[in-house]
Amino acid sequence: MLISLGFQGVRLRAFTTVCTLLCLGAATMAAVTATPSAASTTPSGPVDVLSAGSLQDLMQDQVGPAFQKATGYTLDNVSMGSDALASSITGGTLQGDVFISASPAVNTSLEGSGNGNWVSWYDQFASSPLVLGYNPNSKFAQALKSKPWYEVVSEPGFHIGRTDPTTDPKGVLADDALDQAAKKHDLPELKTLGTETSDVFPETSLVGELQAGQLDAGFFYGVEAAAANIKTVPLTGTSLAGDYTITILNKAPHEAAAVAFVNFLLGKAGQKILARNGVVAAKPKVSGLEFAPIGVEAALK
């Protein structure tokens, strides 16, 4: 009887060992088989975006994290004046996958063989109004909230900042705003402000100058003011705005990631972020649609 029990015990242990080995083998095979599949469904890697300086904070703080969470790709963003970006692209000092400009006209400087054939298509997808952002600690803050902007900025001692019109479309619009107000309200001193160079700053540093108290006010797009929590007043009497365009650059190093980024930004999630920050969605206005990658055609319609 004791011998019988021992034999059954040995047989039971042997059976258990075999089952364990079979289960481990099956689990190992499943893991090996599943690993490539899981990896293939989770994209990774960078997308290099060259965006207008007014979008810097928005891209880094909001769009980038949301895009990575949604797609797995990492956003590497470089922001500066749109014209300056275009010059850097043609000059070979910047390489990117996606180009976002604050003026449709800038794209023409990247089109055609004479300009390096960097751009074949672009979509004008949104706009943001030009506003006057001010420092709430400025001695002129109360006046800006109660008087017309053009009267306050022309007062002695008022320090106003703008961007360089030769490198940034917003600088052109700021000069237009000053010129229009000067003519309409007979304030020639406003036109003079548009010719001074001491109040010109790089687009990516204008926000910092205002927040540091170096300026009483500055010309901004609504989107950058919202992203940086800057107080603003409307430029009454004008209707100026930056018109944003997006394209995937020819010879983009990371085309799949670029397609994913365009689809994200023009999709519901991206548009929600833009709307929350003062960007007004526009009906797609595409130049060169026939040259757009197949993967983004649906987002452009």
NORGIFEN-V560623 format. One record per residue. SS is DSSP state (hx for helix, st for strand, lp for the rest). Layout:
BEGIN
[[SS] [SS]]
END
This chain:
BEGIN
[[lp] [hx] [hx] [hx] [hx] [hx] [hx] [hx] [hx] [hx] [hx] [hx] [hx] [hx] [hx] [hx] [hx] [hx] [hx] [hx] [hx] [hx] [hx] [hx] [hx] [hx] [hx] [hx] [hx] [hx] [hx] [hx] [hx] [hx] [hx] [hx] [hx] [hx] [hx] [hx] [lp] [lp] [lp] [lp] [lp] [st] [st] [st] [st] [st] [st] [st] [hx] [hx] [hx] [hx] [hx] [hx] [hx] [hx] [hx] [hx] [hx] [hx] [hx] [hx] [hx] [hx] [hx] [hx] [hx] [lp] [lp] [st] [st] [st] [st] [st] [st] [st] [lp] [hx] [hx] [hx] [hx] [hx] [hx] [hx] [hx] [hx] [hx] [lp] [lp] [lp] [lp] [lp] [lp] [st] [st] [st] [st] [lp] [lp] [hx] [hx] [hx] [hx] [hx] [hx] [hx] [lp] [lp] [hx] [hx] [hx] [lp] [lp] [lp] [lp] [lp] [lp] [st] [st] [st] [st] [st] [st] [st] [st] [st] [st] [st] [st] [st] [lp] [lp] [lp] [lp] [lp] [lp] [hx] [hx] [hx] [hx] [hx] [hx] [lp] [lp] [hx] [hx] [hx] [hx] [lp] [lp] [lp] [lp] [lp] [lp] [lp] [st] [st] [st] [st] [lp] [lp] [lp] [lp] [lp] [hx] [hx] [hx] [hx] [hx] [hx] [hx] [hx] [hx] [hx] [hx] [hx] [hx] [hx] [hx] [hx] [lp] [lp] [lp] [hx] [hx] [hx] [hx] [hx] [hx] [lp] [lp] [lp] [lp] [lp] [lp] [st] [st] [lp] [hx] [hx] [hx] [hx] [hx] [hx] [hx] [hx] [hx] [lp] [lp] [lp] [lp] [lp] [st] [st] [st] [st] [st] [hx] [hx] [hx] [hx] [hx] [hx] [lp] [lp] [lp] [st] [st] [st] [st] [lp] [lp] [lp] [lp] [lp] [lp] [st] [st] [st] [st] [st] [st] [st] [st] [lp] [lp] [lp] [lp] [lp] [lp] [hx] [hx] [hx] [hx] [hx] [hx] [hx] [hx] [hx] [hx] [hx] [hx] [lp] [hx] [hx] [hx] [hx] [hx] [hx] [hx] [hx] [hx] [lp] [lp] [lp] [st] [st] [st] [st] [st] [st] [st] [st] [lp] [hx] [hx] [hx] [lp] [lp] [hx] [hx] [hx] [lp] [hx] [hx] [hx] [lp]]
END
